[in-house]
Amino acid sequence: MRERLASALCGHDADYVEAHLEESETTQIRYQNGALEEVHRTRSCGGNVRALVNGGWGFVSFEHLDDLWDKAALAVEEARLASGEAVPPASGEAVVGSSAEPARRDAATLPLERKKRVLDEYNDIILGTGRIQNARIDYRDAKRRAIFANSEGSYIEQDRPDLSLRLTAIARENNEVQQAGLSLGSNGEFSAIEGLHERVRETAGLAAALLSAPEVRGGEYTVILDPVLAGVFAHEAFGHLSESDFVYQNRELQDIMTLGRTFGGRHLNIVDDATVPGLRGSYQYDDEGMPACRTCLIREGVLVGRLHSRETAVKMGERPTGNARAISYRFPPIVRMSNTFIENGNMSFEEMLSGVRKGLYVKNWYGGQTSLEMFTFSAGEAYMIRDGRLAELLRPVVLTGNVFVTLNNIDAVGDDLEMNQGGGCGKGGQSPLPVSNGSPHIRIRHCLIGGR
């Protein structure tokens, strides 16, 4: 295959040409309204060719591997028609290698009956909890074998297994409805979602308890975010602003995201690192054949870096970071996060609590949205803090504000970093991309909370 791809990429009047080939197998299982709703397995095989001519990109995807040279020629012709500013991608050394990190118990190799049995048990636990009306379960595992080659001589083979699970318990009493959820994932390791019976039971119990919980009065509070919600904040509110294709295309954001600008205290450090072993967002090479690396985004409160593809690195005069990724051969790679997290500080959770006379402890997440620097997130659960101690359970709350103001209002960072492997990232019509995010507990002063 290496010789075949090398031949297909040669002899074209282009600045750069690359090819991706892929084989994948995906299993999805879904429960809705307490019953098994969907089970399906999908196998796919295909590839794409991407070419650059005078700053214009051409992209051709296909299902069959015959006539590869002609497909590359078509991508070159498309690129010529789209030509504009003649900016070549950052040069990269030719890489020849392979990357395979098989899971100890690869979900893709297990019988479908084994997967269904585990999910049936969780479904029964949720529905067996008082006041629970509905259970939703979404399970997905995927096995992906990818081959990359380019006109610079690179040839890389990589295995990329993935697994995700989302369980939701929905409670109802009279006209009141509340829900609680649990999201998990792994790099294909099935044991990550086994033995969760007690956690599932606690999740269902929380949904039922929320029916009787009071609603907090809206206003400004000192809030402590658990590692899950703080990780989502780091990813959604700040991480996307660090993706350089977004920055390059937005003059307003360029003025805001100026390297060297202070966005927080010296205790604040945010990193994107695709080299951490065993995480869903980890890889050895990105989808442009660039080596994965650790990129500091905020160091001691100062913006010091952002995430790049080869093209955006040249356009912005910065180094590539190996963050060009695509969810499948049907899409071109774009700048995406990998494992994004706030690094450990030096304060314990108990010390953090002790500094709050009246505030909120918020955990987990339902979802949220961002618009440039403005964000809105829904927490999965919340507790009142009084005189440094956790008090009563509250209805879930909504946190909103300006991300840069909020970063400056983080006055304490915990020493208990945890990585969240649930969910997936969406951007440019490509979802769900396997990523991880995380954080220790963080404390934020003057956070706006929606409520009564």
LUMNU-443096 format. One record per residue: residue in one letter; z, y negated, x of N, C-alpha, C, CB in turn. Coordinates in steps of 0.02 Angstrom, whole numbers, plus 50000, padded with zeros to 5 digits. Glycine has a CB too. Layout:
AZYXZYXZYXZYX
...
***
This chain:
M500005006050041500005000050000500004993750043500605000049953
R500344994050100500364988150143499664986050165500804989450204
E499254991050187498584989450210498154986950152498264995550242
R498254989950093497864987850034498014980650016498024992449975
L498634978650017498814971750001498574966950055499564971049993
A498644968850118498414964550172497664963250166498564967750241
S497284968350148496564967450139496414962950080496234974250129
A496804963550025496684959449966496834952049978497094962049908
L497284950550024497484943650036497084940250091498224943450054
C496644943850123496244941150178495574938450153496124946450232
G495294933750190494614931350176494554926350121494194937050161
H495094923150101495074918150048495144911150077495634919449996
D494774906350049494804899450072495404896050038494134895650057
A496004897650063496614895050033497124893550087496914900249982
D497594889150072498124887550120498634893250125498484881050099
Y498714896850069499234901950067499094906450007499944898750063
V499214913050015499134917849960499704922949966498434921449963
E499984924849908500504930049907500384934649847501204926849903
A500654940649853500584945549799501244948949786500044950849816
H501364950649723501964954349702501734960349662502444949849659
L502004966049678501904972149638502584974549615501524977649678
E502604977649556503264979349529503224985349482503564973449491
E503724989649487503834995049438504544994149411503735002149470
S504634994649346505304993749318505404998349258505414986449297
E506044999949246506245003849188506875000649159506375011449208
T506854999149095507404995549062507644999449001507184988449042
T508304999748993508615002748933509024997448898509055008848951
Q508924996748833509314992048792509614995648732508884986048769
I510254994348719510604997248662510964991548626511105002948684
R510894991148561511194985648523511534988248460510674980348505
Y512144985848449512514987148387512584980548349513224990448402
Q512494980948284512564975048242512854977148175511884971348232
N513314973148148513644974948085513974981748088513144974748028
G514234983348147514614989548155514204995848162515064990348099
A513544995148164513115001048167512615000348224512745002248100
L512385006148249511865006148300511225003348270511755013248329
E510974998048298510384994648270509744995948310510504987248267
E509824996748376509224997248418509365001148481508964990148435
V508915005648498508925009148562508205009548586509255016348556
H508075006948644507395007948670507385007748746506935002648642
R506895011348772506765011448844506065008748856506855018548873
T505995004648907505355001648923505185002948996505354994148908
R504595005249008504345005949077503755001249085504145013249093
S503724997849141503154993349154502954993749227503334986149135
C502324992149238502044992149306501514986749307501754999149327
G501524982549358501024977349363501134973049425501034972949301
G500834967349424500914962949482500614956149469500594966049542
N500624951949521500314945449517500084943249586500804940249487
V499634938349585499424935049646499504927549635498674936849665
R499774924149685499864916949681499534913849743500634914949677
A499154908549733498784905349788498904897849787498034906949783
L498874894849846498954887649854498344884749889499604886049894
V498044879649857497464876149886497564868649876496794878549853
N497624864949931497694857649928498234855449879497034854549907
G498814858749880499374856749839499364859449768499414849549836
G498834862949748498794865849681498914873249683498114864249650
W499274875849634499434882949630498994886449578500174883949614
G498784892449595498464896849548498874903149541497744898449569
F498904905849480499324911649467498964916449421500004909549436
V498914922849441498594927949401499064934049399497894929949431
S499234936249338499634942349331499194947749301500264941049287
F499384954049312498964959649290499394965849281498394960949341
E499104970749243499444977049229499174982749272499384978749155
H498574981949298498254987249336498114984849407497594989549302
L498154989349455498134987449525497434988049556498604991649564
D496924989149515496254989449543495974982349554495784993549496
D495474981749598495134975449611495624969949632494734973149550
L496084971449677496574966549697496254960549732497094969649743
W495744961649771495414955949805495134951149755494864958449853
D494814953749702494524949449650495074945549613494124953549600
K495644948549602496204945049569496454939449614496774949949553
A496494940749679496694935449726496184929849726496784938249796
A495544931549724495014926449723495064922049660494314929749726
L495244925149604495324921349542495914916449548495424926049482
A496464918749578497044914249588496854908449633497644918149617
V496454909749685496224904449730495804899449692495834907349789
E495354901849650494934897249611495344893049563494414901249571
E495844896049531496294892049487496654886749527496804896649452
A496884888549587497244883749629496784878049649497514887249692
R496154879449663495694874149682495594869149624495014877149703
L495564871749563495484867349505496104863049493495334871449443
A496694865549515497324861949504497524857749564497874866849488
S497094857349615497284854149677497474846849666496714854549728
G497944844549707498184837649703498434835449770498734836949650
E499074834049774499384832149837499394838049885500104829449825
A499084837249942499024842849990499674843850028498454841550039
V500124847849999500764849250030500834856750038501354846249987
P500774859350099500854866550109501584868450102500594868650178
P501734874850087502424877050084502724877250154502484883850050
A503374877150158503714877750222503484884250255504484877550214
S503344883850320503124889750355503704894750361502854887950425
G503524901050357504034906250364503784911450413504194909450296
E504234914550448504044919850494503854926050453504624921550543
A503354929650479503164935850446503734940750448502524938850479
V503894943650390504454948250384504194954950360504994945550337
V504374960250393504214966950371504864970850365503714970550421
G505024973050305505654976550296505734979250226506234971950313
S506294982350215506464985050149507194983950136506274992550143
S507374983750073508074982650053508224987149995508204975150034
A508704991550004508914996149951509664997049956508545003049957
E510004995349901510734995949898510914999949836511094988949898
P510805006549837510885010449776511605010349751510675017649788
A511665010049685512335010349654512625017349663512305008349579
R513285017749665513605024249671513465028649609514365023449681
R513435025349552513275028849490512765024549452513925030049447
D512145025049474511605020949449511505022249374510955022349488
A511585016949334511525017749261510845020149241511675011149227
A510325018249278509645020149259509535027649263509145016549303
T509945031249300509855038449308510265042549258510035040549379
L510705039249220511145042849175510805044249108511795038849163
P510995049749074510705051249009510875045848958510945058048984
L510425044648912510535039748860511145041548818509915039148816
E511255047948807511825050248767512485048148799511805057848758
R512515048148865513135046248900513275038848889513075047648975
K512775034648892512865027548880513075026148808512215023748896
K512735029448762512895028448691513615030548675512405032248647
R513855035948705514525038348691515045033048711514655044848728
V514965029948769515425024648790515415018848741515255022248861
L514815016648722514765010948677515015012548607514035008648673
D514925018848584515205020948520515965020148519515005028248504
E516275022048574517005021548579517235014248573517265024648645
Y516875009748606517065002648603516934999848533516664998648655
N516395001948502516234999648434516785001948386515555002348412
D517015008148393517545010748349518205006948359517645018248361
I518365005248422518985001548435518964994748400519085000648511
I518404991248407518354984548376518424985148300517684981248394
L518044989648270518054990148196518714992948170517474994548173
G519094996448214519734999148193520304994148197519905005048234
T520164988048217520674982848222520714978948156520524978048281
G521314977648133521424974148070521084967348069522154973248057
R520794965648012520464959247999519804958448035520924953648017
I519564963648070518914963348102518374965248052518884967948165
Q517884961048043517354962247995516724965048028517184955847958
N516604963248091515964965048121516054965848196515434959648106
A515634969948225515614970848298514884970248321515914977748319
R514784966448374514124965948404514174968348476513844958648401
I513714972648495513704975148564512984974748590513974982448568
D512894971848648512244971448680512304974348750511964964148682
Y511944979848763511954983148827511254983348856512244990348821
R511204982248922510554982548955510644984849027510204975548953
D510234989749047510194991449118509464991549139510544998249132
A509344989949201508654989549226508624992049298508394982349221
K508074995249313507934997449381507254994549400507945005349388
R507234990649454506624987049473506464988249546506704979449458
R505854990549559505614991349627505064986149638505344998649639
A505154981649687504694976149697504414976349768505044969449684
I503764974749773503424974149837503134967149843502864979649844
F503244964049899502994957249912502574957249976503574952149917
A502014953749975501604952850035501294945950032501054958350040
N501174943050091500834936550092500344936050149501354930950097
S499964930550149499424929650198499694928150267498964924150176
E500354927250274500654926150340500844932750373501274921850333
G500754938350338500894944850367501534948050344500914944250439
S501894945050297502514948050272502364953950226502944942850236
Y502794958850227502764964550181503474967050171502294970350209
I503724966450110504434967950095504474972350033504844961450085
E504864977650036505014981849979505754981149962504814989249993
Q505914980249898506614979349877506744983049812506784971849870
D507344986049807507594988849745508104983949716507914995849755
R508034982649651508484977749619508744980549553508124971049607
P509254984849554509564987249492510004981949460509964993649506
D510104982449395510524977549360510804980749297510124971049344
L511384978149275511714980549213512104974749183512174986649228
S512084974249117512484969149083512724971849015512084962549073
L513314969348995513614971348931513974965448900514094977348941
R513844964248836514204959148798514464962148734513744953048783
L515134961848724515444964248663515744958348626515984969648678
T515644958048560515904952648520516254955548458515344947748498
A516884953548448517264955448389517294949448343517974958048408
I517134950348279517124944948230517634946448176516404944048200
A518114942048168518654942948119518544938248060519354941648152
R518754940548001518664936447941519264937447895518004938147904
E519494931947866520014932147815519904926347768520734931847847
N519784927947705519594922947656518974919247681520184917847643
N519004912747690518424908947713518444907447788518364902547675
E518944910247822519014908947894518664914447934519764908647913
V518284912347985517944916948030518074914948102517174917148015
Q518274919648143518384918448215518084924248254519144917548230
Q517944923048318517664928348359517944927948430516894927848360
A517904933548464518104933948535517624938648569518854936348543
G517474937348633516974941248667517184943348737516344937348671
L516824948248763516944950848830516264952148861517374957348828
S516124949048919515494949848954515614952749023515124943048960
L515224957849041515294960949107514594962749133515744967249104
G514564964249197513934966349226514044969249295513454960549230
S513504971849325513544974549392512834975149420513904981549393
N512784976949483512134978049513511914985249501512144976549588
G511954987349437511734994049416512274999249414511204996349461
E512884997549434513435002349437513735003349368513974999949487
F513655009349339513875010649271514625010549264513605017249247
S514985012449317515725012649312516025005749297516015015249377
A515635000349308515884993649294516034992649220515384988449318
I515724996649176515844995749105516205001749074515184994549068
E516455006249114516835011949089517585010349090516685018349130
G517955013849047518685013049048518935006349025518945014349115
L518555003048981518734996248958519104996448891518114991948952
H519355002148871519615002848803520174997848788519875009948793
E520634996848835521184992248823520934985048820521714992948877
R520464983248864520194976448862519814975148797519734975248922
V519454980248773519094979448710519584978648653518634985548697
R520134982548655520644981948604520964975048604521194987348614
E521094972248663521374965548669520894960248643521564964048743
T520244961248656519744956448633519724956348556519054958248661
A519724962248526519724962548453520364959548424519644969748429
G520934960948457521574958048434521574950548439522144960948475
L521254947848491521224940548498520824937448441520904938648566
A520254940448424519854937848368520264937448304519224942148357
A520654942748291521074942848231521624937548235521384949748221
A521934936848294522474931948302522234924848294522804932848370
L521614923548312521344916748307521304914248235520664916348339
L521274918948187521264916948117521884913048097521194923048072
S522434914448130523074911248112523264905748161523624916348109
A522854904648212523034899748264522904892648240522644901048329
P523324887848261523214880848242522644877848281523854876748252
E522384872248257521854868548291522154862648328521314866148241
V521944861548388522224856148428521944849448405522064857248503
R522334844248414522084837548399521624835248455522684832548390
G521044832748438520564830548488520814824648529519914828748455
G520574824148590520764818548633520724820548707521464816248617
E520984816348750520994817748822521614821748840520974811248862
Y521504827048879522054831348901521954833048975522084837748858
T522514834849006522464838549069522344845849051523114837649113
V521804848749079521644855649062521614859849125520964856049024
I521804866149118521714871149171521204876149147522404874649189
L520684877149186520154881849170520274888349207519464878949186
D520194894049172520244900449206519624901649248520344906249154
P519614906649292519044907749336518384908949300519174913649380
V518394911949241517774913149204517474906549181517904917749144
L517854902449145517594896149119517434891249175518094893049070
A517854891149227517714886649284517074888749319518304886749333
G516944895349323516324897749353515714895749312516344905249361
V515774896249246515234894149202515104886649210515394895749128
F515644882749216515574875549228515194874249293516264872149229
A515384877849346515054876849411514314878549406515384881249466
H514144883749369513444885949363513054881149317513414893049335
E513284880249256512904876649206512904869049218513174878149138
A513484866249229513524858949233513304856149300514224856749218
F513444859849354513274857249420512714861149454513874857249465
G512724867849448512234871949485511514870249467512364879149471
H511364869349403510674867749384510454861049412510614867749308
L510914856349419510744849849448510604850449523511314844949437
S510794856049553510664857249625510004860749637511234861249655
E509654862749584509004865949592508484860549606508814870149529
S508174860849664507804855149689507154853749652507644856149761
D506864858749618506264857149578506444852349522505944863549550
F507034853249493507274848649441507404841749470507914851449410
V507704841549529507844835149561507194831549580508284836149624
Y506724835149610506114832049634505704828849578505684837249670
Q505734831849519505334829449462505684823949422505174835149417
N506304822149440506684817449399506954811849443507254821149363
R506654805949436506854800249477507584798349465506404794249464
E507804798549403508494796849387508974801549423508614797049312
L508804808049423509244812849455509224812149531509044819949434
Q508654810349559508614809149631509104803649652507904807249651
D509154798349611509614792849627510344795149623509504787049579
I510484799949578511164802449570511334807549624511264805549501
M510894812449634511024818049680510814816349751510654824449656
T511114811149778510964808949846511424812549896511034801349852
L511124815949944511534819349994511994814350029511094823050045
G512614816450039513114812050069513544808450019512784807050113
R513364808849954513764805549902514384809549887513334804449838
T514934806049875515574809349859515614810849785516164805049882
F515774817149768515824819249699516504822349683515284824149683
G516964822349730517614825249716518074824649776517544832549697
G518684827449768519174827149822519014832149878519864828549795
R519374831749932519254836049990519404843349976519664833650049
H519764844649921519914851549903519344854949865520544851649860
L518794851249851518244853949811517664856249855518014848649760
N517504862749851516944865649888516554870249841517194869549951
I515904869049834515484873149791514914876049832515194868949731
V514784882549821514324886349863513854890449819514704890949913
D513244891449843512794896549815512644901549871512134893449784
D512794907949859512754912749914512454919349889513454914049945
A511824920649908511484926849888511644932649933510744925749886
T512054931649984512184936950033512834940750020512204934050102
V513214938849968513844942349954513684949449929514264938449900
P513954954549962513784961449943514024963149872514084966349993
G513614966949836513834969949774513814965549712514504972249782
L513574959349717513544955049658512854955149627513744947849678
R512824953549562512194953849526511684948849553512304952449452
G511914943249578511444938149602511264938949675511734931449592
S511454944449707511334945249778510664948749791511894949349810
Y510364947049848509744950149870509654948649944509134947449829
Q509204952349976509084951250047508524946250059508914957850082
Y508004946450015507444941750019507294939249949506814945150052
D507114932849944506934930249879506204932149863507024922549876
D505934929549808505264931549786504704927649821505204930649712
E504864923949873504374921149919504444924249989504444913549924
G504844929549994504934932950057505384929350106504284933950089
M505764924450082506224920750125506904924150126506294913450102
P507234924450184507884927650187508404923950144508134927950260
A508804927850109509354924950070509854921750117509704930250025
C510214916750093510714913550135511274910550094510384908050179
R511764908150128512334904650098512204897150103513014906550132
T512204893650047512054886450045512664882650019511434885050002
C512944878350059513484873950037513184868249997513894871250098
L513414867449936513184862049893513644856049897513124864449821
I514284857249888514794852149897515284854549950515164850449830
R515404850550001515864852250054516384846650059515494853350122
E517014848450044517574843650045517414837550003517734841550117
G517124838849944516984833649895516334829849905517524828749896
V515964831449957515344827749973514744832149960515354825250046
L514224829449927513604833149916513234834049982513154829549864
V513154840350003512864841750069512234846050066513374845150114
G512064848750008511484853150005511244854249935511634859650037
R510654857349930510374859349865509944865549875509954853549833
L509694868349821509344874749823508584873549823509544879149763
H508234877449864507524876049876507084882249872507434872849942
S506464881149852505914885649866505584883149930505404886049806
R505074886749953504714884450013504374877749999504204889650035
E504084876949939503724870849923504184864749917503334871749859
T504734865549879505174859749870505514857749935505704861249817
A505624862549980505924860850045505474856050084506054867250086
V504824857350083504354852950118504324846150083503654856150120
K504264846150017504204839849981504804835349991504114841349907
M505404838250000506014834250006506264833850078506554837149961
G505884836750124506064836150195506704839850213506134829050213
E506834845550179507434849350191507254856650207507914848950131
R507734860650224507594867450244507574872050182508114870050293
P507134877150183507134882050129507804885750126506554887150137
T508004887750067508644891250059508564898250031509104887250014
G507944900450018507844907249992508064907849920508224912250033
N507914902849877508124902949808507544902849759508574897049794
A506954905249781506384905849735506414912749703505694904749772
R506474913049636506574919449602506174919649537507314920549588
A505974925649518505624926849455505934932949422504854927849465
I505944933049355506244938849321505794944949320506434936949249
S505134943849329504674949549331504004947149358504584952749261
Y503544951849367502884950149393502484945749346502494956449408
R502704945049284502334940849236502444933449246502534942749166
F502904931649292503074924649302503044922849376503784923249275
P502864916549392502904914349461503634912749479502464908049473
P503814913249543504504911449563504624904049557504644913749634
I505224902249534505454895349531506144894949562505444892649457
V506394888949573507044888149606507604890349559507144880849629
R508004895149580508534897849538509164898949580508314904349504
M509734898749547510374900449579510424907949592510954898049536
S510914909849633511064916849646511784918249625510944918749721
N512264917549671512984918049656513284911249671513334923749698
T513464907649619513694900749626514434900449609513284895949580
F514834897449654515554897549641515914891849677515844904149664
I516484890249649516954885549681517394889649727517384881649628
E517454887549790517844891349838518594890449826517674889149909
N518974895049854519704894849847520004888449875520004900849883
G520534886149840520964880949866521614884149890521104875449813
N522164880449883522794883149909523364882649860522984879549973
M523214881849795523754881149745523774887349700523644874749703
S524364889749688524454895449642524394893049570525134898949654
F524264897749524524214896049453524874893249428524014902149412
E525434896049451526084893649429526214886449452526644898249456
E526014884849513526084877949538525644873149497525904877549612
M525064875549479524614871449440524914869949371523934874949431
L525184875049340525514874149275526104869349279525754880849248
S526494869949331527104865949337526974858449339527484867949398
G526354856549356526184849449359525924846649294525684848349412
V525964850449239525704848249175526264847649124525144853049150
R526394841649100526914840849049526644842848981527164833449047
K526034840448964525704842348902524954842948915525854837148845
G524684848848903523974849948916523734856348885523844849948990
L523164858748909522854864748881522654869548937522244862948838
Y522724875948923522464881248966521884884348928523014886648985
V521274884048955520684886448921520374892148960520174880748910
K520124897248923519874903348954519214905548922520394909048948
N518834909248962518224912548938517744907348908518404917848885
W517204909648877516694905048853516314908148795516214903148910
Y516044903748752515574905748700514864903648720515774902648632
G514804897748747514154894948763514224887548776513644896348707
G513664884148781513674877048793512984874448808514144875348850
Q512944868048821512304864948838512424859148885511934862748775
T511894857448923511924851848968511304847448958511974854149042
S511384841048972510824836348971510934831649029510784832348902
L510544832749084510674829249147511404830149165510494821649141
E511784824549172512464825149195512974826249138512664819149234
M512754826349076513214827249019513244834649001512984822948959
F513844837048984513934844048967514374844748906514234847949025
T514294850348871514734852448817514804860048822514444850348747
F515434862448827515574869548831516084871548778515824871448901
S515984877448750516474880348704516884885648740516114883348641
A517534884648742517984889548773518104895248724518664886248794
G518224901248751518354907048709519054907248680518224913248747
E519544904548716520234904348692520594898648727520604911048704
A521124896248695521494890648722522234891448706521224883948694
Y522654888748751523384888948742523664882048758523714894448787
M524174880148721524524873848735524954874748798524954871648675
I524984869548839525444869348895525964863948880525074867848963
R526604865948884527144861148873527654861848929527484862248803
D527784856348962528284856149016528184861749067528994856648986
G527544862649087527394867449140527384874649119527864866649194
R527404876049053527404883049029526864884048976528094884949001
L526574890048975526104891748923526464892448857525714898148941
A526154889448804526464889748738525984893348690526624882548712
E525904890648629525564894348576524814894848586525704891248510
L524524900248558523804901148555523504896048507523634908348532
L522924893248527522574888348486521894890948467522514881648524
R521594887748416520894889148402520474887248463520654885248338
P519894890648474519464888748530519274881348528518834893048529
V519214878348586519084871248591518414869948625519644867748630
V518174863848619517554861648651517724856448704517054858748598
L517464857448764517554852748819516904848948829517764856348884
T516944842348836516344838348845516474832748895516114835448778
G515934830348926516014824848973515434824249021516654825749012
N515524819949070515044818749124515254823149183515014811249144
V514784827249209514964832049261515224828549324514374836349278
F514954822749342515174819549404515854816349396514664814349425
V515994813549337516664810949324517164816749324516684807249256
T516954822349293517394828149289517544831049358517084833449245
L517034831549401517144834049469517664829749505516484834049509
N517624823249496518114818749527518814819449497517884811549521
N518844821849435519494822649402519814829449415519404821749327
I519484833849454519794840149474520314838549528519264845249501
D520944839349511521474837349559521824843449590521984832949524
A521644849549569521954855449598521474861349593522624857049563
V521424865149647521004871149650521434877049670520394870149699
G521404882349631521844888149642521644892349702521844892349582
D522034897549714521924902049770521734909049747522554902449814
D521434909549686521324916049654520604916849630521794916849595
L520124915749675519414916249659519244922949627518994915149721
E518884922649571518604928649539517874927249522519014930549475
M517454932449529516754931749512516614934849444516314934949566
N516244931249403516044933549336515334936349340516094927749284
Q515264942749320514614946049325514264946749257514694952749356
G514554943849205514254944449139513714939249127514784943949085
G513304940449076512804935549056512194935549102513104928749055
G511784930549093511174929649133510944922549126510624934549111
C510534920249173510324913349175509624912549147510354910649247
G509514907149110508854905549083508594898949109508884905549008
K507944898849125507624892749147506874893749146507864890649219
G506504888749123505784889149124505494895049088505554889149194
G505814897249034505574902948996505724909749028504854902348986
Q506114909749083506274915949118507014917549108506104915349194
S507134922649066507824924549051507824931849027508134919848996
P508364935649044508964933549082508894935349156509594936849053
L508984930549200508974931849271509664934049294508734925549311
P509734939549330510394941649354510694936649403510354948549387
V511274934049386511644929449428512384931049421511504921949410
S512784928249465513514928549459513774921449469513844933549510
N514344920049439514674913649452515424914849453514494908349398
G515794910349482516504911349488516874905249512516644917049533
S517534906049515517974900549535518684903149536517904894449485
P519124899849570519834900649556520014896449495520284898549618
H520634896649472520854891849422520764884749449521594893149402
I520554880149406520514873149425520874868849373519774870949434
R521134863249394521464858549348521084852049346522204857349369
I520944849749284520554843649275520974838649234519884845149239
R521034832649260521374827249224520874823649179521714822349273
H521114821049123520724816749079520094820149054520554810249115
C520154826249030519584830049004519564829048928519644837749022
L518974827448901518904826148830518834832748792518294821448816
I519274833648743519304839848703519164838248631519994843348710
G518694842148601518564841348530519054845348488517854843448513
G519264842648433519734846048389519814842148324520424846948423
R520414842648294520534838848233520494831448245521214840748203
***
